[in-house]
Amino acid sequence: MHTIEVDFDVFKQLTVRRATEDVTYNDVIRELLGLDQAEAGPTNEPSRPSPSDWVAKGVRFPSGTEFRANYKGQLRTGRVEGGALFVNGQRYDSPSAAAVAITGSAVNGWRFWECRLPGKSSWQLIESLRR
């Protein structure tokens, strides 16, 4: 393994881009450079966090997670990208904020949205992912 030296400002910016402590500095740099995540070979462990994943209230939604909600007979959709939930081109940092933008009133986003994780075929209420 090689070592590179960076100044404190670069170190701070790399640290800010880590969605969780499970994301390594190498993962952040690979993401910034547009490189695929390093393959570690087949494993039974869940996928490694990526800087583009979204973490809300301790729940990690991998980049590419799809969101949906049926509101007043209309299907509303969203997608996790770049460390946030995007609905109708708008960035949201919480499921409730995205739900309020749709309904115009206070609503618990954890009970409003369903998600489908990448590689999965079934949808689930996001509240079921909280522990």
C-alpha positions in Angstrom: 0.0 0.0 0.0 1.3 3.5 -0.9 1.0 6.6 1.3 0.2 10.0 0.0 0.4 13.3 1.9 -2.4 15.8 1.8 -2.8 19.2 3.5 -5.3 19.7 6.2 -7.9 21.4 4.0 -7.9 18.4 1.6 -8.2 16.0 4.6 -11.2 18.0 5.9 -12.9 17.8 2.5 -12.3 14.1 2.2 -13.7 13.6 5.7 -16.8 15.6 4.9 -17.5 13.4 1.9 -17.6 10.2 4.0 -21.3 9.3 4.4 -20.3 7.0 7.4 -17.1 5.9 9.0 -17.4 2.7 7.0 -16.6 4.7 3.9 -12.8 4.8 3.5 -10.8 7.8 2.2 -9.8 5.6 -0.7 -13.6 5.1 -1.5 -14.0 8.9 -1.5 -11.1 9.5 -3.8 -12.2 6.7 -6.2 -15.7 8.3 -6.3 -14.2 11.8 -7.0 -12.0 10.4 -9.8 -15.0 8.6 -11.3 -13.4 5.1 -10.8 -15.5 2.0 -10.1 -15.3 0.8 -6.5 -12.5 -1.7 -6.0 -13.7 -5.3 -6.2 -13.0 -7.3 -3.2 -14.3 -10.6 -4.6 -17.5 -12.4 -3.8 -18.7 -12.0 -0.2 -21.8 -12.6 1.9 -21.4 -9.1 3.5 -23.6 -6.2 2.5 -22.2 -3.9 -0.2 -19.7 -1.4 1.1 -20.9 2.1 1.6 -20.3 4.6 -1.1 -20.0 8.4 -0.8 -23.1 8.7 -3.0 -25.2 6.6 -0.6 -27.8 8.5 1.5 -27.8 8.0 5.3 -31.0 9.2 7.1 -31.5 8.6 10.8 -28.8 5.9 10.7 -30.4 4.0 7.8 -28.2 3.7 4.7 -29.9 3.8 1.3 -27.4 2.8 -1.4 -27.1 5.0 -4.4 -29.7 3.9 -6.9 -32.4 3.0 -4.3 -35.8 3.8 -5.8 -38.6 5.5 -3.7 -42.3 5.6 -4.4 -45.5 6.8 -2.8 -49.1 6.8 -3.9 -50.6 10.2 -3.0 -54.2 11.1 -4.1 -54.2 8.5 -6.7 -50.9 9.5 -8.3 -47.6 7.6 -8.1 -44.7 9.8 -6.9 -41.2 8.6 -7.4 -37.7 9.4 -6.2 -34.2 8.1 -6.3 -31.1 8.2 -4.2 -28.2 9.9 -5.9 -25.2 11.9 -4.7 -25.9 11.4 -1.0 -29.5 12.5 -1.0 -33.0 11.7 -2.1 -34.1 13.4 -5.3 -37.8 13.8 -6.1 -38.9 15.8 -9.2 -35.3 17.1 -9.6 -35.2 18.5 -6.0 -32.7 17.3 -3.4 -34.0 16.3 0.0 -32.0 15.4 3.1 -34.9 13.7 4.9 -37.8 11.5 3.8 -40.3 13.7 5.6 -39.1 16.9 3.8 -39.7 15.1 0.5 -43.1 13.9 1.6 -44.1 17.4 2.8 -43.1 18.9 -0.6 -45.6 16.5 -2.2 -48.4 16.8 0.3 -48.1 20.4 1.4 -48.6 19.3 5.0 -46.8 17.7 7.9 -46.3 14.0 7.2 -44.1 11.2 8.5 -41.9 10.4 5.6 -40.9 7.1 7.1 -44.5 6.0 6.8 -45.1 7.8 3.5 -42.4 6.2 1.3 -41.6 2.7 0.1 -38.2 1.9 -1.3 -36.7 -0.8 -3.5 -33.0 -1.3 -2.8 -30.6 -1.9 -5.8 -30.7 -5.6 -6.9 -34.0 -6.3 -5.1 -37.4 -6.9 -6.6 -39.6 -6.1 -3.7 -40.7 -2.8 -2.3 -40.8 -2.1 1.5 -42.0 0.7 3.7 -38.9 2.6 4.7 -40.0 2.6 8.3 -39.3 -1.1 8.4 -35.6 -0.4 7.8 -35.3 1.6 11.1 -34.2 -0.3 14.2 
